[in-house]
Amino acid sequence: MADFHQSGVVPTFHRLGEFNLERMEKELKVYNQHRPIALVLPVTPAELGSPALNGILKHLKEIDYLNEIVVVLGRTDKIDDFIKTKKLFSALPQRLRVIWASGPQLGELYKVLEEADLSPGGDGKGRSAWVAYGYILAREESKVIALHDCDIVNYSRELLARLCYPVVSTHVDYAFCKGYYARVTDRLHGRVTRLFVFPLIRSLIKIYGYLPFLVYLDSFRYPLAGEFSMVAELARINRIPSDWGLEIETLAEVYRNFSLRRICQAEIVETYEHKHQPLSAEDPSTGLMKMSIDIARAVFRNLAMEGIVMAESTLRTLLVNYQRTAKDYVKRYQDESEINGLVFDYHKESQMVEAFTRALQIAGQKFMEDPLYSPHIPNWNRVVAAIPDFLNRLQAVVEELNR
């Protein structure tokens, strides 16, 4: 039997029965007339020409319900990469714009922001998404924004359709939809989610009780999923971080800006496969260690916003509780793998928990030393308040790049 269980405070939409893609895409085409959809695709040079991106492009060519596609190239200052990106995506039939987020033209606009004490943050997915949102807002045409990565190995039209539908549909009518899926091949993946985020949230609940924000985070099946859709209004008011806390901070911003009744999650595909980050256990400045530190700091920061006092003694208790909870999860996943005939390395999973415990300790120390630290890029409302014509200038730069 398919899983239709509703848990937590966020409505969950499952994949039930045989999926009728033709029916959903036909309805999305009608809805797009009233709520035009913009698809944002952050991309890096490493993904250009990859089998994953080629597969995504193949499927996107067959989709006729999108109003526009905005591709954002980051992590390169080479003009050849930008030219290659434009050429690669030019095969798409939809209205297309490619933004060179790390190029010199955008760099001049970043300087304008810096002079106004509005830092756009460092080069990364957060800034790329933020720039794309600004361009879409400047055009004032698309009413819904969807975003997914360009390294999805098993991409399908179903993924995008199910991601957009809850927000685009005039009958379902949600303001934000978070995608979720299983990360399974011959083994369980999603290590940061399984072994860090879930045990961390459960440990915080043990210590602080069922706080509304913690219950909200605990409601998501895959809180670190990079796929979501939202009304364009959220792109204007949400603050976006420039570090690895992007997904958690996005959920936190949505939590503060919209009623829970308009936030949902949808199972967008049965299984999901993309590139895997290295652990880098001995280097907290990179890999999954950096990711887990940024995530923990994001959680601590948002708990403080909720009025929760983070004391040294509490952080010590959290470390012990997290490690015990995470090791219990390792046993659960071992049994899950055994029942399903999956590969499972108990030793490596335990090492992962020990590395994440160190990451949590580092995150706690950093938070106590500098609780006001924030990687957030100012939201677009604040930027426009400080520099009224900035969106127009951004739009002009993007259009010039695409001539």
N, C-alpha and C positions, 0 to 999 in steps of 0.2 A: 504494500500500500504506500502511496506517496505521502510525504510528510506535509500535513496541513496545520501543524501545531502553531498556535500563536502564543508567544511568550514575551515578557517584558512590556514596555510601554510603546514600542514602535510597531506599527502594522507590518506584517511580513507577507509577501506575495510569492508563492511557490510555483514551481513548474509542475502542473498537475495534468496528467493525461497526455495525449498526443498533441504536440504543438502545431497550431495552424499559422504558419508564417504569412501565408498569402492574406489571410483575414486581417492580421494585425497590421501589416504594411499598408493594406488598402485603407484601413481606418486612420493610420498615421498620416497618410497623404491628405486625407480630408482635414484632420486636426491641424496640420501644418499651415493650412490656409488661414486659420484663426490664431494659431500660436506658432509662428515660424520658428524652426529649430536651427540652431547653430551648433555644429560639432567642432570641438577644440581638440587638436591632436598635437601634444608636445612631442618633439622628436629630437634626437641627438645624432651626431655624425655616425656613431657606431651602429645605429639602426638603419641607416640609409642602404638600400639594396639588400637587406637581410631577408631570408625566407619568410620571417614573421611579417615584416612590413609589406612584402610583395603579396602575401596572402590577404592582408587587410585591404590593400588597394584593389585587389581582384573583387572582393565582396562589396566594397564601397561603390564601385562602378555600377553595380546592379541596384543601388538604393535610390529611389526617386522621391523620397519624402523630406529630404533635408533642404533647408533654405540656403545654407552656406556652410562651407568648411573653412576653418581657420587653422592652418598649420603653423606651429611656433618652433623655430629652430634655435636651440640653445647650445651652450658649451663649445662654441667654436667662434674664432674670429677670422676664419678663412673664407674669402669670397667664393672659392671653388665649391665649398660645402653648400653655400646658399644657392648657387647656380644649379648644383646637382639636385638639391631639394625641390626647387621650382620645376625642373625638368621632370623629375620623378612623379610629382603629384599633378603635373599638368594633364595627365591622362584622365583625371577624374572629370565627370560631366557636370558636377555641381559648381555653383559660384565658389571660386577658390581664392584665398589670399594666403601668402606665405609671409610670416613675420620673422625677421632675423633678430631675435631678442638679444643676442650677444654681439650684434654688429655695431659699427661706428655710428650709423644714423640714430639708432635707438640710444647709443651711448651719450649722444648730445642731449637727448631728452632726459636721461638719467641725471646729468649734471644740473639741469634746471631744477629737478626735484631735490637734489642734494643741497642746492643753494637755498631752497625753501625749507630745509630741515625735514625733508620727506624722503627718506632713503628707500629705494626700490629693492634693497637687499642684494644678495649675491646671485651669481648665475646658477640657475637650477630650475626644477619643475615649478616651484612656487611662483617665481618671477615670470616664467613663461606663461603660466596660466593667467596671472594677473594682467599681463600685457594684452593677451588675447581677449580677456573680458573687457578691458578698456576699449579696444577697437570695436568690439560688438556693441558696447553701450554707446559709443560715438555714432554709429550708424543708425541706432534707434529703430532697427527693423526686426531682428530676432527677439522673440519673447521667452524662449527656452534655450538653455545652454546645456549641452551634454559634453562630457569629457571622458576619454579613455586613452591608455598608453599605446605606444606603437611597437611593443615587443611581445604582443599576444600571439603565441604560436598557433593556437587552435581557434582563431577568430572566426565568427560566423555572423550572418545577418541577424540571427535570433538575438545575439548578445545586445546589439545596438537597439533593436526594436523593443525588447523587454526593458531595457534601461530607460528609454525615452517615454514609454507609454504612460506610466503613472502620473507624470507631470504634464504631458502634452494633452492627454485625454480630457475633454470637457466634462466627462461624466465621473471619472475617478478623481481628478483634480487635486493632486498633491503639489507642494511647493519644492520638495526635495526628495530625491530617491537615491538611495545608496545601493549599488549592486553588490551581490554576494554570490559565492560559488564554492565548490569543493576544490581544494588544491591537492589532487591525488593523481599519481601515475602508478608505478609499481611500488610506490612508497608515499608516505605523507609528506607534504611540503608545508609552506606557510609557517616557518619556524618561529618568527618573531610574534606572529599572532598566537600560535598554539602555546608556546613556551614562555612568552613574556607578557603580552598584553592581557590575555585571559586570566592567568594566575595573579597578575598585578592588580587588576580590577577586583577580583574576588578577595584578595588579601586586604585591599583598602576597605571593602565592604565589611570584612570581619572587624576591622579596627574602628571605623567611623560609623558603621551601620548603613542602612539602606537609604543613603542620601539620594535625592532625585537625580542629580547629575551622574552619579555612579550607576544607578539603576538604568539610566538612559544609555550610557556607554555599554553596559552589560547586555543590552537588548539586541545589539548588532551581531549578526552571525559572522561577519568578516570586517571588522572596523578599519583594517588597513587596506581594504580594496581601493584601487585607484579610479574606479569607474563610478560616475554619478551623473545625475541630471538635476537641473534646478531652474526655477524661474529666474529671469534676468535680473529681477530686483535684488536677489541675493548677491549677485556679482557686484552690485553697487555698494551694498552695506557690509558685506563680510570682509573681515581682515584675513589676509593670507600670509602664513609664515613662509620664510625662505629656507627653512631647514627640513629635516626628516619628520618633523611633527606635523606635516601638512595635513594628513588624513584625520588625525585626532583633532587638530585645531579646527579643521573644516566642520567636523561634527559639533564641536563646542560652539562655534559661531552660529551655526544653524539652530542649535539648542536655545541660544539666547535671543535669536532674532525672529523665530517663528514658533507657533503653537505646535505641540507634539502631535496634534491631530492632523497636521499637514506634512509630517515627516514620515517616510516609509523606507522599507528596504525590499528589493526584489531579487529573486534568484534568476540571474540573467543567462546562465549557461550551466550545464551539468558539471563539467570539470573545466579547469582553467590552467593554462601552462604558459609561463614566461621565463625570462632569464632569472637566475638566482644570484643573489649577492653573497660574497664571501663573508665569513664570520669576522675575521681580523681580531681574534681574541686578545692579542697583545698590543693592538693599536686602537685606542678608543676614538681616534679621529677619523676613522673610515669604516666601511663595511657595515655589518649588522650591529657592531658595537656602537658606532656613531648613531645609527638609526634608533637603537633602543634607548640611548641616553637622551636624545632629542625628544622621543616619545614620552619618556618618564618626566622630563622637565615640563613638557606641555601639560601632562596630567596634573602635576603639582601646581603649576601656575593657575590652571583653571579651578582647582579645588580652593586655592587661596581666594580667587575671585568669588567663589561661593561662600566665603567667610570661614573656611576651615583653617585652623591654626596648625601649622606644620612645625613640630618641635623636634629637637635632636633625639629625644627619647622615642618619639613616635617613629622616626625614620629607622632607628635601630630595631624596633619591634617589627617594622615593615620588612626589613631585610630578612630577618629570621622567618617571618610568616610567609613571605614570597617564596623563599627557597624551598620550604617544606611543601607549600601548595604546588609549586612547579614540579617538584619531584613526584608528587602524587599524580600529576597530570602525565608525566612520562610513563608511569605504570599503566594509566588508562590508555594511552596511545599505543603502548606495547600490546595490550590486550586487543585493542581495536584492530591493529595490524595482524595479529595472530588469527583472529576470527575471519578476516578478509583475505588472508594469504598474501599480505604485503611484506616487503622487505622492511626490517626495523633494526636499527643499531642502538641498543640500550646505552652503551658506553658513550657514543657520540652525543646522544640526546642529553645525557646527564652532564657531559662537558659543556654543552650549550647552556644549560641551566646555570652552571657555575659561572660561565662567562657573563650571562645576563645579570647574575647577582652582583658581580663587580660593576657592571654598567649601571645598575640601579643605585649602588653606593656612590658612584661618581656623580650621577644625576642629582642625588640628594645633597651631596656636598656643594655642587655648583648652585643649586637652588638656594641653599642656606646662605651662601656667600653673596649671591646677587639675585634676590627675589624679584627685582624690578626688570631683570633682563627680559627682553622680548624680541623675537626674530620677525615680528609682524611687519609686513608692508602696509602702509596706510591704505584704508579703503578708498574707493573712488569718490565717495561723497566728500571726504576730507581733501583729497587732491584737488577736486573741482572748486571747493571752497577757497583754497589757497591760490590756485592758478586757474581761473575760470575758463580759459581757452585751451587748457592742456589736452582735453580729449580731441578737440579739432586738430590740434597740432600732431597728435599721435596718428589720427586717421590720415592726415596729409602725408606723413612719412611712410605709412604702410602702403598707401596707394602709389606713391612714387616708387617704392621698392618693387611694386608688382607691374609697372609699366613695361 
